[in-house]
């Protein structure tokens, strides 16, 4: 289903860059890993300030550490922003190089990237995980809605399930974006990406205002796709603004921008709520912080990422989808291991082991489950995305396939 879309005059001057260059930024894999790490910290760190105080921290230090924990939840917003930027950039490049969008190929690529691991884990959550974690509550209502990629709407209405599969609500949001975005570009034209993005921002603001008026509590806003369009809209605007190029800024401003981004995440988490009237500015600020971090990271070339240990971060970013899928299962298993295995363990060991198990599961999933589908997915690629990284440098000690931007 190849569809012609309107000419994108706003990208005039970028076509030569697009035609000559493939599209892969290793540093964005690193950003993807840190987005996962933020979510991991959010779920791994204790939520009780008394635990920090008992460890000798002052009340002020404990409150800021709790803010850091809460800020980790906005790793999801960073994922949304990054996905929107990359998908929009690739669709624009496809339009410039091919003169049209192959929507059928786009949907096939998304399905081959997301569905294999997603449905395997969903099946495990329904049939296997309750055998080892009897407290996991993922009933048929949630299972069906998650299988139909509408789980976030059920979570917004009924609350998040007490299950290791609860983080998968964000996959529903992303899948809804993947379904709608190319169709919107087909209907309105690639030239209207900016206008579409501003409409999305307006819709999100209006809906959050309505939800605040009716006092809809968490996660009624958090899991609501239409109320969470800010990072998606700003990611698309970033793709249009950069016009296929990386920002031309020196190291010092990049570092300052990155630090400012992380600081903004923490300030938002400490002083603003995720629902009510606060939500009118919470989500725009989190989206702005996400864009700031992407701008700070994007470079024309990042040779340092070709060398160990930095290349390991690229690999961890490449398997970040599996890291995200498995992390709550690993944390839950380690928190329950004393009753399962009878082995006493303090928080530090439990934290480290949870992370290590998450990496092992994600690496195994990437190697034996995801990568065969990724090879198939590459047959439907319409824009070259091959990395310049040497395979052995980018993948620790695991056997690898040719490196591509596995979006």
N, C-alpha and C positions, 0 to 999 in steps of 0.2 A: 504494500500500500504506500507507494511513493506519491507524495503530495507536493505540489508547487506552492510556495508561499511568496509573499510580497518582498520586493527588494528591500534590503536593510541599509538605507543610505547612511544611517548613523555609524556604520562600520566601514564606511569608505576610507581607504588608506590603510586598513588593516588586512585587506585581502592578500596582499603580497606576503605578509608575515604568516598568515594562515596557510597559504598554499605551500610555502617553503618549509615550514616547521611542523613536526609532529607535536602532540600535546601531552606532555607528561612533566609533572613537577614533583620530584622526590620529596621536597620539603612539605608538600601537602599530605603525603603519607605520614610524615612526622606529626603534622597538625592533627591528622586523623587519630593517631595513637594517643596524643595528649587529650583529645576529646574523650576517648574511651577512659583514659586514666582519671580524668576529672569525675566521670560517672562512677568509676570503681571506688574512688576515695569517698564519694558521697554515700555509697552503700556500705563501705567498710568501716568508716570512722564512727565511733559512738555518738549518739544523739543526746546523751545525758551529760550536762555540764559538770555534774557532781563527780563523774569519773575522771575528768580532767583535773578538777580541783584536788581529788584524792591522790593524783599523780604528782602533786606539788605545783601545779600551775596556778597563777593568780586568777582572780575572777575576770579581769580584763583580758588576759591571755586566753582563758577558756572561751570567752565570748567570741573572740576573733577566730579561734580555731573552729568553733561551731559555724561561724560565717564562711570559713573556707570549705567546710563540709557541705554547707548548703549551696555554695557557689558551684560545687562540683555537679550539681543537677543541671546546670546550664551547659554542660558538655553536650547535652541533647541539642540545644540551640546551635552550638558550633557545628554539630553534625548536619543539621538542617541547612545552615548557611553554606557549608562546604558542598553539600550535595547540589543545592540549587545553583551555586556558582559553576560547578563543574558540568552539570547537565546543560545549563544554559549556554555555556561556552562551547560545548561540543555540538549542540544543535545549531548554534550560529555558524560554527566552522563547517558543518555539513551543508548548510544552506549556501554559504559562500563558495564552497568547492564544487558542490553537486548541482546547485540551483534549485534544490528541493529537499524535502525531509522525507525519509523513509520511515514512516511511523510504525509500520509492521516490524521492521528490523529493530527499531528502538524498543518496542515492547518485548520482543524476543530476548534482546540483550538484558533487559531488566529482569525478566523472569529467570533466565539462566544464572544471573548473578545472585538473586535474592532467594528464589524459591527452594533450591535443593537443601541448604542448611536449615532454612526457616521451617520447612515442613517436617524434616527429620527431627528437629528439636521439639516442634509442636507435638509430634507423635510420641516422642519420648516423655514429654510432660504429661500426656494423657494416660499412657499405658505402662510406662516403666518407672518414672520418678516417684509416683506414690508408693511404690513397693519399698523404696529406701528412705523416702521422706513422707511418712504418713500425714504430717501436718500440712503438706502442700495442698492448697485448695484451688483447683482449676476445673470448675464444673463444666458441664456440657454447653451451657450458655456462653461462657467465655471461649471455650474451645471452638465452637462454630463461628463466633464472631471474629476471632483471631484468624481462623482459616480463611475467612472471606475478606480479610484485611479491613475490617471495620471494628476491630477490638478497641480502638481508642475511644469510639463513641460509647460503647458499653461501659468502659472505664470512666468516662466523663459523667455518665448518668448514675452508675451503680458503685463506682469506686474501683480502685485497682485491686486485682485479686491477690490473695496472700499466697503467692506462687513464685517459683523461680522464673516463670515465663512472663511476669508482669512487665519487664522492660520492653517486651515486644510490641507494646502499644505504639511506640514511636515508629516501628516498621510500617504499621498501618498508615500513619501520617505520610511517610515517605512514598509508599505505594500509591496513595491517593494523589500525591503530587506528580509522580511519574505518569499516572494515567491521564491527568488533566492537562499538564503543562504543554505537551506537544499539540494537543487538540486546540488549546487556546491560541497557540502560535499559528496553527493552520487557519483558525477561524478569523483572527484579527490581524495576522501578519507579524513577522519577526520585527518589522520596523516599529511596532507598538509595544515592545517589551517594557520600556520605561512607564508608559501609561498603565499597562497591566499591573506592574509592580506597585504603582501608587494606588491603584484601585484596591489591590490586596491589602495594603497598609490601611486604607480607609475602612475596608470591611472588617479587618481585625479589630481596629479601634472601636468601631460602632458596636460590634458584637460584645466586646469586653465591657463596654459601657452598659449595655443592656443586661449582661450577666451580673454586673456590679449592682445595678438598680434592683435586681431581683435577689440579690444576696446569695448567689450561687457559690458554694464553697468548693475548696480543693477536693478532687482534681477536675472540677467542672470546667475550669478554664484551661488548666495545664494540659489536658488530653484532648481538647477541642480543636480540631484542625483549623477551622475558620477563625478561631481566636488566636492561633499560633502562626499566622502567616508572615509575621515580621521578619524572622530570619530568612525565610524563603524569598520574600520580596527583595530584601537587601542583598542576598546572594546573587539574584538575577541582575540587580542594578550594578553590582560590582563587575559582573561579566561584561555588561554593556559599556561601563565606564572605562575599563582597562583596555578594551578593544583588542584583545588577543595578546597583550603584552604584560610583562611583569612591571610593577612599580619601579621607577628609577630613583631610588633613594639610597643613601649611604648607610653604613652600619649603625652609626650612633642614633639617627632617627628611627631606624628599625627597632633597635633595642628599646628606645624610649616608648615607641608605640606599643610594643609587646607588653612592656611593664604596665603601661597605662591601661591596656586591655584587661590584663589579669586583675589589676586594682579595681577597675570598674565592676568586674564580675563579683568580687568580694563585697564591695560597697553595696551593690544592688541586693546581694543575698543578706547582708546584715541589716539593712534599713527598710527594705521593701518586701511586701508580701506578694504571693503569686495569684492572689484573687482580690476581690473588692476593688475599690478605687485605685489602690496601688498598682493593680495590673495594667492600668492605662499607660504607665511609664515603665513598669518592670520589664516587660517584654521588648519594647523598643530599645531600651538601654542594653539589655542582654544581646539583642541582635546587633546593635552598634559595636559592642565589645567584640563580638564574633568577627565582624567585618574588619575591625582594627587589627585583630590577631592574624587574619588572612593576609591583609596588606603587609603587615610586618614580616610575614613568612615568605611571601611570593618573591622569587628571584628568577632572573634569566638563567642562572646556573648556580648550583650549590655543590662545588667539587668536594667539600669536606664530607658530604654525605656518601661519597664513594669509598670512604675509608672507615675501618672499624675503630672504635665501637659505634660511631655515628650511623653506619650503614645498618646496624641492628635495629635502630629506631625506624628506619625505612621499612624493614621487614615486619616489625611489629605493627606499623601502620597498615601494611598490606593485608595482614591477617586480623585487622581491628574489627571486622564484622563478626568473626568468630569470637574474639575477645568479648565483645559486647553481648553476644548471645549467651556465652557460657559463664560470665563472671558471677552472676547472682547464684547460680547453681554451685559454683566452687565455694563462694563465701558461706552459703547455707550448709554445705557438707562439712566444712571446717568448723562451723559454729556448733554443729550437731555431733562432731566426731567423738566427743567424750562419751556420749551415750551409745554411739554406734560401735566404737572401737575400744572405749574405756581408757583412752590416752589423755592425760591432763596436758593442757596447752595454754600458754599465756596469749595475750592479744597480739604481741609482736610476731610470734611464730605462726599464729593463725593467719595474720595478715599476709606474711611472706608466702606461706604455703598456698593460700588461696590464689595469690597472684601467679605463682609458678604453675599450679594446676590449670588455671585459666589459659595460660600461654601454651601449655602442653596440649590441651584439648583443642584450642584454636589452630595450632600448628598441624595437628593430626587431621582436623577437619579440612583445612586448606589443602593439605597434601593429598588426601585420599577421597575427599568428597567434593570440594569446591573446584579444584583445579581442572579436573576433566571437563566440567561444564564451562569453565572459563576458556578453555581451548576452543570449545564449540562456540562460545559467545563471540570469540574473535572473528569467526567467519562472517558474522553479521555487522562487524565494525564498518563504519562509513568514514571515520576520521582516524588517521594514524596516531596511536598513543604509545608507541614503544619507548621505553626508557633507555637512556644512555648508560645506565648503571650496569656494571659487570655483574652477572648473576651471582657469582660466588661472594662478591663483596656485599651484596644486598640481602643475603639470606642466611646469615650465620653459618651453620654447618649442614643445613638441610638441602636435599636435592631440589632443583628448581626447574621451572619452565621459563621460557622467555618472559621478561618482565614487562608488564603492561599496566596501564592505569585501570585497575579493576574496580570500576565505579559501580 
